[in-house]
């Protein structure tokens, strides 16, 4: 939302600048017309609009890339006031890390849901058709990422669609914004050379007027200095793609749905709707746990403190690219005290769900996932010694809440069980990370979240430590940490 507002301000500044420079009016007016179109489409429905990756990604790419080129274009003796305004705003624009993360998200969506460039660029994702499309500049940015990681065939396909979107009407606009037909043709040629299609690369260069004369020299250079790809792409195994796609059809099970009345005396009067989805490991889903007013209050408490969450390797303490979300732990210092009774009620609800001993005002972790965001493959247990496990023991169980109606995907999958749990408002997943008797870790609780490609996903997790259960479950003094 802040980026969109800043974009509005920058476009207004650019329009004023264009009006002051008579000899550049025609070209500048076309730029304004081109980049204002998404903002006009979003007017009055900005939040909904930005939930669509085909809107959010172009916004981030455009904000990161275009205005820097426009700054150079604007450096003339007139319009100095507008130039100063843009310079002042440049530090507020996205950083390189932002555009890279956004492009990674588009890569993740395209690969997870098996979308071909021309399908995704025209608004089709996993059998959902949007009215949005990607521009030539958006496609070129995605193509460069594919090329960088060594996906030369995919990069070539994205470049082909880039070229088809670079119409004559806006050719001079694209040139100002840093991309020309020559740039696209050169990268296409490199892709073909890396794919071993030398003849096709030669034909492509001959068809480009400003490259034809040097076609032989360019091919020789590309052949002598092959590109060394550095594949930093997200790890998206076949099972992940299969489970996340809408085409996935789970096998029928013999498990049941029933009312849970045994975990606490209160449930005798108000039983919980429980759905068994696995007995080994034990995984159940509860429906309709939190009312809407509690969910909205939790979001209100979390929103001011949301910040990027990171995952780290236990052995190295280094950040890994396994999590792309905003998060916060409740309660936090100086939290609005009116939220206290809600957290007390939430703690009691977790007791009702689990039947385990839960500390008062048990901490919970809220997460917000935007487009392409996901929670990478992981176990919730530690299975190692660290400060938290020495004091509280390992995470014996997980309680995971969905806090909004189903965005486009964001489902939770359990690959070892070939199982997917759709995201639905008020739904809770509860599972044991450790065996209830031996307290050995359960590898089969390995889970992931599918990338969101429309809307935002709100979720909340509470992890239950084993030492809190010492009086209701046996815990060995020297726990065997070997895998079952």
BELGIJO-V66547 format. One record per run of one state. SS is the DSSP state (~ for helix, > for strand, _ for the rest). FROM is the first residue (numbers start at 1). LEN is the number of residues. If there is no record, write none. Layout:
SS;FROM;LEN
SS;FROM;LEN
This chain:
_;1;1
~;2;19
_;21;1
~;22;21
_;43;3
~;46;5
_;51;1
>;52;1
~;53;22
_;75;5
~;80;11
_;91;5
~;96;17
_;113;4
~;117;5
_;122;2
>;124;2
_;126;2
>;128;2
_;130;6
~;136;13
_;149;3
~;152;14
_;166;2
~;168;9
_;177;4
~;181;14
_;195;3
~;198;9
_;207;2
~;209;4
_;213;2
~;215;10
_;225;13
~;238;7
_;245;12
>;257;4
_;261;5
~;266;4
_;270;2
>;272;7
_;279;4
>;283;5
_;288;4
~;292;12
_;304;3
>;307;2
_;309;2
>;311;2
_;313;6
>;319;2
_;321;2
>;323;1
_;324;2
>;326;5
_;331;6
~;337;18
_;355;9
>;364;6
_;370;5
>;375;1
_;376;2
>;378;1
_;379;8
~;387;6
_;393;2
>;395;8
_;403;5
>;408;1
_;409;3
>;412;3
~;415;3
_;418;1
>;419;3
_;422;6
>;428;5
_;433;1
>;434;1
_;435;6
>;441;1
_;442;1
~;443;3
_;446;1
>;447;3
_;450;4
>;454;1
_;455;2
>;457;9
~;466;4
_;470;15
